[in-house]
Amino acid sequence: MQKPKLVYTTYIRSTPKEIWAAITKPEFTRQYWGAMTNVSDWKRGSKWEHHNPEHEVWITGKVLESTPPKRLVLSWADPDDLADKSRVTFEIEATEDMTCLVVTHDKLKADSKMLKGVSKGWPKVLSSLKTFLETGKGLNILCK
């Protein structure tokens, strides 16, 4: 059986460099991702972590590919269930006066807690990211 795959495409009035920074720099992620931060040096093979406001690790993984500001591929797992590992790919491409961001979350287990969480979470996070980059203020979202 094929594992579930979620694909989200959005067009943002921003540059690839600004989108890359928004995904990889904690001072930006906390402004649109429900006060969460992404922490890593973003080099291939490095560890990355997604922290809640209390600096607890909510998601962890490795940087599988890193080609700034075009492509970032991460393994993705709950630190309490490392066996349930999935993958997230960010593809960033300038097009005319905007940038296309495609986020693919794949290798998910069917009916898993992770699949249920990210299928609700990604639309909120990506809407907030777009709003943040275009207006300077993210949406008031809570990530649970």
Biotite code that builds the C-alpha atoms (Angstrom):
import biotite.structure as struc

atoms = struc.array([
    struc.Atom([0.000, 0.000, 0.000], chain_id="A", res_id=1, res_name="MET", atom_name="CA", element="C"),
    struc.Atom([1.258, 3.469, -0.900], chain_id="A", res_id=2, res_name="GLN", atom_name="CA", element="C"),
    struc.Atom([1.827, 5.831, 2.009], chain_id="A", res_id=3, res_name="LYS", atom_name="CA", element="C"),
    struc.Atom([-0.198, 9.070, 2.157], chain_id="A", res_id=4, res_name="PRO", atom_name="CA", element="C"),
    struc.Atom([1.284, 12.178, 0.567], chain_id="A", res_id=5, res_name="LYS", atom_name="CA", element="C"),
    struc.Atom([0.163, 15.770, 1.186], chain_id="A", res_id=6, res_name="LEU", atom_name="CA", element="C"),
    struc.Atom([1.059, 18.480, -1.344], chain_id="A", res_id=7, res_name="VAL", atom_name="CA", element="C"),
    struc.Atom([0.422, 22.187, -0.790], chain_id="A", res_id=8, res_name="TYR", atom_name="CA", element="C"),
    struc.Atom([1.164, 24.861, -3.404], chain_id="A", res_id=9, res_name="THR", atom_name="CA", element="C"),
    struc.Atom([0.991, 28.562, -2.648], chain_id="A", res_id=10, res_name="THR", atom_name="CA", element="C"),
    struc.Atom([2.100, 31.709, -4.430], chain_id="A", res_id=11, res_name="TYR", atom_name="CA", element="C"),
    struc.Atom([3.610, 34.405, -2.258], chain_id="A", res_id=12, res_name="ILE", atom_name="CA", element="C"),
    struc.Atom([4.475, 38.001, -3.123], chain_id="A", res_id=13, res_name="ARG", atom_name="CA", element="C"),
    struc.Atom([8.021, 37.556, -1.856], chain_id="A", res_id=14, res_name="SER", atom_name="CA", element="C"),
    struc.Atom([11.442, 36.375, -2.991], chain_id="A", res_id=15, res_name="THR", atom_name="CA", element="C"),
    struc.Atom([12.930, 32.888, -2.697], chain_id="A", res_id=16, res_name="PRO", atom_name="CA", element="C"),
    struc.Atom([15.537, 34.239, -0.249], chain_id="A", res_id=17, res_name="LYS", atom_name="CA", element="C"),
    struc.Atom([12.837, 35.715, 2.008], chain_id="A", res_id=18, res_name="GLU", atom_name="CA", element="C"),
    struc.Atom([10.857, 32.475, 1.969], chain_id="A", res_id=19, res_name="ILE", atom_name="CA", element="C"),
    struc.Atom([13.990, 30.451, 2.737], chain_id="A", res_id=20, res_name="TRP", atom_name="CA", element="C"),
    struc.Atom([14.766, 32.742, 5.680], chain_id="A", res_id=21, res_name="ALA", atom_name="CA", element="C"),
    struc.Atom([11.175, 32.501, 6.922], chain_id="A", res_id=22, res_name="ALA", atom_name="CA", element="C"),
    struc.Atom([11.418, 28.688, 6.983], chain_id="A", res_id=23, res_name="ILE", atom_name="CA", element="C"),
    struc.Atom([14.913, 28.406, 8.455], chain_id="A", res_id=24, res_name="THR", atom_name="CA", element="C"),
    struc.Atom([15.394, 31.326, 10.864], chain_id="A", res_id=25, res_name="LYS", atom_name="CA", element="C"),
    struc.Atom([13.812, 31.044, 14.335], chain_id="A", res_id=26, res_name="PRO", atom_name="CA", element="C"),
    struc.Atom([13.232, 34.802, 14.594], chain_id="A", res_id=27, res_name="GLU", atom_name="CA", element="C"),
    struc.Atom([10.892, 34.496, 11.594], chain_id="A", res_id=28, res_name="PHE", atom_name="CA", element="C"),
    struc.Atom([9.245, 31.110, 12.233], chain_id="A", res_id=29, res_name="THR", atom_name="CA", element="C"),
    struc.Atom([8.017, 32.207, 15.663], chain_id="A", res_id=30, res_name="ARG", atom_name="CA", element="C"),
    struc.Atom([6.132, 35.085, 14.012], chain_id="A", res_id=31, res_name="GLN", atom_name="CA", element="C"),
    struc.Atom([3.901, 32.889, 11.839], chain_id="A", res_id=32, res_name="TYR", atom_name="CA", element="C"),
    struc.Atom([4.172, 29.297, 13.145], chain_id="A", res_id=33, res_name="TRP", atom_name="CA", element="C"),
    struc.Atom([2.294, 29.649, 16.455], chain_id="A", res_id=34, res_name="GLY", atom_name="CA", element="C"),
    struc.Atom([5.448, 30.855, 18.280], chain_id="A", res_id=35, res_name="ALA", atom_name="CA", element="C"),
    struc.Atom([7.311, 27.680, 17.198], chain_id="A", res_id=36, res_name="MET", atom_name="CA", element="C"),
    struc.Atom([10.908, 27.819, 15.971], chain_id="A", res_id=37, res_name="THR", atom_name="CA", element="C"),
    struc.Atom([12.976, 25.756, 13.534], chain_id="A", res_id=38, res_name="ASN", atom_name="CA", element="C"),
    struc.Atom([16.581, 25.293, 14.639], chain_id="A", res_id=39, res_name="VAL", atom_name="CA", element="C"),
    struc.Atom([19.512, 23.904, 12.631], chain_id="A", res_id=40, res_name="SER", atom_name="CA", element="C"),
    struc.Atom([22.541, 24.966, 10.627], chain_id="A", res_id=41, res_name="ASP", atom_name="CA", element="C"),
    struc.Atom([20.569, 23.655, 7.594], chain_id="A", res_id=42, res_name="TRP", atom_name="CA", element="C"),
    struc.Atom([23.490, 21.698, 6.135], chain_id="A", res_id=43, res_name="LYS", atom_name="CA", element="C"),
    struc.Atom([22.933, 18.262, 4.612], chain_id="A", res_id=44, res_name="ARG", atom_name="CA", element="C"),
    struc.Atom([23.211, 15.593, 7.309], chain_id="A", res_id=45, res_name="GLY", atom_name="CA", element="C"),
    struc.Atom([22.633, 18.031, 10.184], chain_id="A", res_id=46, res_name="SER", atom_name="CA", element="C"),
    struc.Atom([20.007, 17.581, 12.852], chain_id="A", res_id=47, res_name="LYS", atom_name="CA", element="C"),
    struc.Atom([17.058, 19.992, 12.878], chain_id="A", res_id=48, res_name="TRP", atom_name="CA", element="C"),
    struc.Atom([14.452, 20.605, 15.581], chain_id="A", res_id=49, res_name="GLU", atom_name="CA", element="C"),
    struc.Atom([11.051, 22.282, 15.785], chain_id="A", res_id=50, res_name="HIS", atom_name="CA", element="C"),
    struc.Atom([10.638, 23.845, 19.263], chain_id="A", res_id=51, res_name="HIS", atom_name="CA", element="C"),
    struc.Atom([7.560, 25.061, 21.099], chain_id="A", res_id=52, res_name="ASN", atom_name="CA", element="C"),
    struc.Atom([7.716, 28.398, 22.983], chain_id="A", res_id=53, res_name="PRO", atom_name="CA", element="C"),
    struc.Atom([9.117, 26.597, 26.076], chain_id="A", res_id=54, res_name="GLU", atom_name="CA", element="C"),
    struc.Atom([12.002, 25.313, 23.887], chain_id="A", res_id=55, res_name="HIS", atom_name="CA", element="C"),
    struc.Atom([10.773, 21.721, 24.058], chain_id="A", res_id=56, res_name="GLU", atom_name="CA", element="C"),
    struc.Atom([11.360, 19.684, 20.914], chain_id="A", res_id=57, res_name="VAL", atom_name="CA", element="C"),
    struc.Atom([8.065, 18.915, 19.145], chain_id="A", res_id=58, res_name="TRP", atom_name="CA", element="C"),
    struc.Atom([9.496, 17.572, 15.891], chain_id="A", res_id=59, res_name="ILE", atom_name="CA", element="C"),
    struc.Atom([12.987, 16.399, 15.044], chain_id="A", res_id=60, res_name="THR", atom_name="CA", element="C"),
    struc.Atom([14.843, 15.038, 12.078], chain_id="A", res_id=61, res_name="GLY", atom_name="CA", element="C"),
    struc.Atom([17.757, 15.397, 9.724], chain_id="A", res_id=62, res_name="LYS", atom_name="CA", element="C"),
    struc.Atom([18.428, 17.730, 6.834], chain_id="A", res_id=63, res_name="VAL", atom_name="CA", element="C"),
    struc.Atom([18.368, 15.386, 3.823], chain_id="A", res_id=64, res_name="LEU", atom_name="CA", element="C"),
    struc.Atom([18.932, 18.045, 1.135], chain_id="A", res_id=65, res_name="GLU", atom_name="CA", element="C"),
    struc.Atom([19.695, 21.743, 1.364], chain_id="A", res_id=66, res_name="SER", atom_name="CA", element="C"),
    struc.Atom([20.005, 23.979, -1.679], chain_id="A", res_id=67, res_name="THR", atom_name="CA", element="C"),
    struc.Atom([19.340, 27.549, -0.517], chain_id="A", res_id=68, res_name="PRO", atom_name="CA", element="C"),
    struc.Atom([17.078, 29.228, -1.495], chain_id="A", res_id=69, res_name="PRO", atom_name="CA", element="C"),
    struc.Atom([15.484, 26.597, -3.763], chain_id="A", res_id=70, res_name="LYS", atom_name="CA", element="C"),
    struc.Atom([15.032, 23.262, -2.014], chain_id="A", res_id=71, res_name="ARG", atom_name="CA", element="C"),
    struc.Atom([15.024, 21.890, 1.519], chain_id="A", res_id=72, res_name="LEU", atom_name="CA", element="C"),
    struc.Atom([14.228, 18.269, 2.365], chain_id="A", res_id=73, res_name="VAL", atom_name="CA", element="C"),
    struc.Atom([13.834, 17.139, 5.978], chain_id="A", res_id=74, res_name="LEU", atom_name="CA", element="C"),
    struc.Atom([13.071, 13.915, 7.765], chain_id="A", res_id=75, res_name="SER", atom_name="CA", element="C"),
    struc.Atom([10.239, 14.587, 10.223], chain_id="A", res_id=76, res_name="TRP", atom_name="CA", element="C"),
    struc.Atom([9.397, 12.685, 13.428], chain_id="A", res_id=77, res_name="ALA", atom_name="CA", element="C"),
    struc.Atom([7.851, 13.150, 16.846], chain_id="A", res_id=78, res_name="ASP", atom_name="CA", element="C"),
    struc.Atom([10.715, 12.763, 19.361], chain_id="A", res_id=79, res_name="PRO", atom_name="CA", element="C"),
    struc.Atom([8.464, 10.399, 21.353], chain_id="A", res_id=80, res_name="ASP", atom_name="CA", element="C"),
    struc.Atom([7.883, 8.166, 18.299], chain_id="A", res_id=81, res_name="ASP", atom_name="CA", element="C"),
    struc.Atom([11.012, 8.241, 16.122], chain_id="A", res_id=82, res_name="LEU", atom_name="CA", element="C"),
    struc.Atom([9.899, 5.110, 14.254], chain_id="A", res_id=83, res_name="ALA", atom_name="CA", element="C"),
    struc.Atom([7.047, 7.096, 12.677], chain_id="A", res_id=84, res_name="ASP", atom_name="CA", element="C"),
    struc.Atom([9.346, 9.079, 10.400], chain_id="A", res_id=85, res_name="LYS", atom_name="CA", element="C"),
    struc.Atom([8.109, 11.013, 7.375], chain_id="A", res_id=86, res_name="SER", atom_name="CA", element="C"),
    struc.Atom([9.629, 13.534, 4.970], chain_id="A", res_id=87, res_name="ARG", atom_name="CA", element="C"),
    struc.Atom([8.945, 17.184, 4.157], chain_id="A", res_id=88, res_name="VAL", atom_name="CA", element="C"),
    struc.Atom([10.160, 18.863, 0.970], chain_id="A", res_id=89, res_name="THR", atom_name="CA", element="C"),
    struc.Atom([10.086, 22.620, 0.437], chain_id="A", res_id=90, res_name="PHE", atom_name="CA", element="C"),
    struc.Atom([10.492, 23.644, -3.211], chain_id="A", res_id=91, res_name="GLU", atom_name="CA", element="C"),
    struc.Atom([10.859, 27.378, -3.808], chain_id="A", res_id=92, res_name="ILE", atom_name="CA", element="C"),
    struc.Atom([10.806, 28.906, -7.291], chain_id="A", res_id=93, res_name="GLU", atom_name="CA", element="C"),
    struc.Atom([10.568, 32.515, -8.440], chain_id="A", res_id=94, res_name="ALA", atom_name="CA", element="C"),
    struc.Atom([7.883, 33.101, -11.030], chain_id="A", res_id=95, res_name="THR", atom_name="CA", element="C"),
    struc.Atom([7.152, 36.558, -12.419], chain_id="A", res_id=96, res_name="GLU", atom_name="CA", element="C"),
    struc.Atom([6.658, 38.976, -9.466], chain_id="A", res_id=97, res_name="ASP", atom_name="CA", element="C"),
    struc.Atom([6.052, 36.218, -6.910], chain_id="A", res_id=98, res_name="MET", atom_name="CA", element="C"),
    struc.Atom([7.430, 32.936, -5.659], chain_id="A", res_id=99, res_name="THR", atom_name="CA", element="C"),
    struc.Atom([5.836, 29.505, -5.817], chain_id="A", res_id=100, res_name="CYS", atom_name="CA", element="C"),
    struc.Atom([6.244, 27.435, -2.667], chain_id="A", res_id=101, res_name="LEU", atom_name="CA", element="C"),
    struc.Atom([5.392, 23.741, -2.876], chain_id="A", res_id=102, res_name="VAL", atom_name="CA", element="C"),
    struc.Atom([5.443, 21.797, 0.382], chain_id="A", res_id=103, res_name="VAL", atom_name="CA", element="C"),
    struc.Atom([5.212, 18.020, 0.081], chain_id="A", res_id=104, res_name="THR", atom_name="CA", element="C"),
    struc.Atom([4.839, 15.909, 3.218], chain_id="A", res_id=105, res_name="HIS", atom_name="CA", element="C"),
    struc.Atom([5.178, 12.252, 2.284], chain_id="A", res_id=106, res_name="ASP", atom_name="CA", element="C"),
    struc.Atom([6.137, 8.841, 3.639], chain_id="A", res_id=107, res_name="LYS", atom_name="CA", element="C"),
    struc.Atom([3.371, 9.261, 6.234], chain_id="A", res_id=108, res_name="LEU", atom_name="CA", element="C"),
    struc.Atom([1.758, 6.250, 7.864], chain_id="A", res_id=109, res_name="LYS", atom_name="CA", element="C"),
    struc.Atom([-1.935, 5.871, 7.086], chain_id="A", res_id=110, res_name="ALA", atom_name="CA", element="C"),
    struc.Atom([-4.197, 6.654, 10.068], chain_id="A", res_id=111, res_name="ASP", atom_name="CA", element="C"),
    struc.Atom([-1.239, 7.882, 12.130], chain_id="A", res_id=112, res_name="SER", atom_name="CA", element="C"),
    struc.Atom([-1.382, 10.661, 14.698], chain_id="A", res_id=113, res_name="LYS", atom_name="CA", element="C"),
    struc.Atom([1.231, 12.487, 12.611], chain_id="A", res_id=114, res_name="MET", atom_name="CA", element="C"),
    struc.Atom([-0.893, 12.345, 9.438], chain_id="A", res_id=115, res_name="LEU", atom_name="CA", element="C"),
    struc.Atom([-3.911, 13.718, 11.297], chain_id="A", res_id=116, res_name="LYS", atom_name="CA", element="C"),
    struc.Atom([-1.855, 16.509, 12.864], chain_id="A", res_id=117, res_name="GLY", atom_name="CA", element="C"),
    struc.Atom([-0.003, 17.709, 9.775], chain_id="A", res_id=118, res_name="VAL", atom_name="CA", element="C"),
    struc.Atom([-3.055, 17.539, 7.510], chain_id="A", res_id=119, res_name="SER", atom_name="CA", element="C"),
    struc.Atom([-4.664, 20.139, 9.788], chain_id="A", res_id=120, res_name="LYS", atom_name="CA", element="C"),
    struc.Atom([-1.448, 22.010, 10.578], chain_id="A", res_id=121, res_name="GLY", atom_name="CA", element="C"),
    struc.Atom([0.126, 22.644, 7.166], chain_id="A", res_id=122, res_name="TRP", atom_name="CA", element="C"),
    struc.Atom([-2.784, 24.683, 5.724], chain_id="A", res_id=123, res_name="PRO", atom_name="CA", element="C"),
    struc.Atom([-2.727, 26.965, 8.797], chain_id="A", res_id=124, res_name="LYS", atom_name="CA", element="C"),
    struc.Atom([1.054, 27.322, 8.842], chain_id="A", res_id=125, res_name="VAL", atom_name="CA", element="C"),
    struc.Atom([1.350, 28.023, 5.111], chain_id="A", res_id=126, res_name="LEU", atom_name="CA", element="C"),
    struc.Atom([-1.499, 30.556, 5.186], chain_id="A", res_id=127, res_name="SER", atom_name="CA", element="C"),
    struc.Atom([0.197, 32.280, 8.105], chain_id="A", res_id=128, res_name="SER", atom_name="CA", element="C"),
    struc.Atom([3.590, 32.194, 6.314], chain_id="A", res_id=129, res_name="LEU", atom_name="CA", element="C"),
    struc.Atom([2.062, 33.853, 3.235], chain_id="A", res_id=130, res_name="LYS", atom_name="CA", element="C"),
    struc.Atom([0.316, 36.479, 5.362], chain_id="A", res_id=131, res_name="THR", atom_name="CA", element="C"),
    struc.Atom([3.513, 37.145, 7.345], chain_id="A", res_id=132, res_name="PHE", atom_name="CA", element="C"),
    struc.Atom([5.653, 37.625, 4.253], chain_id="A", res_id=133, res_name="LEU", atom_name="CA", element="C"),
    struc.Atom([3.108, 39.829, 2.498], chain_id="A", res_id=134, res_name="GLU", atom_name="CA", element="C"),
    struc.Atom([1.981, 41.968, 5.448], chain_id="A", res_id=135, res_name="THR", atom_name="CA", element="C"),
    struc.Atom([4.658, 41.617, 8.133], chain_id="A", res_id=136, res_name="GLY", atom_name="CA", element="C"),
    struc.Atom([2.319, 39.881, 10.587], chain_id="A", res_id=137, res_name="LYS", atom_name="CA", element="C"),
    struc.Atom([1.409, 36.181, 10.709], chain_id="A", res_id=138, res_name="GLY", atom_name="CA", element="C"),
    struc.Atom([-2.015, 34.799, 11.540], chain_id="A", res_id=139, res_name="LEU", atom_name="CA", element="C"),
    struc.Atom([-2.877, 33.968, 15.150], chain_id="A", res_id=140, res_name="ASN", atom_name="CA", element="C"),
    struc.Atom([-2.562, 30.192, 14.911], chain_id="A", res_id=141, res_name="ILE", atom_name="CA", element="C"),
    struc.Atom([-2.004, 27.648, 17.627], chain_id="A", res_id=142, res_name="LEU", atom_name="CA", element="C"),
    struc.Atom([-0.147, 24.470, 16.831], chain_id="A", res_id=143, res_name="CYS", atom_name="CA", element="C"),
    struc.Atom([-1.314, 21.531, 18.932], chain_id="A", res_id=144, res_name="LYS", atom_name="CA", element="C"),
])
